[in-house]
Amino acid sequence: MTEALLGVFALAMIELSAAIPLGLHLKLHPALLGLAASSGAFLGATLALFLGNGIHRLFFWRRGESGEGGRLSTWLKAKGPWAIGWLGPLLIGPVFAAGLAGSIGL
């Protein structure tokens, strides 16, 4: 049972919508499943926010001679909270959406 809880916790750090069916498949009690999945998702989102600067440098923000960011960084800064809030969890998952929001300073 401990292995099942840790598995659900670890998977929820990456993708919450996959961790809940895993917990149901492993026949975990719904209260334990909810606790493990929500705490894993919370920890994953928190880590993604604190690691946002590393993600920022790693991906697509290369500054040219004009000091401006790339096309994607300009679009995200202009549409930032709405684009990431609505499309982020659907397209890239809530943890990565939180990391992206943290990386551009939202």
Secondary structure by P-SEA (a helix, b strand, c coil): caaaaaaaaaaaaccaaaaaaaaaaacccaaaaaaaaaaaaaaaaaaaaaaaaaaaaaccccccccccccaaaaaaaacccccccccccccccaaaaaaaaaaacc
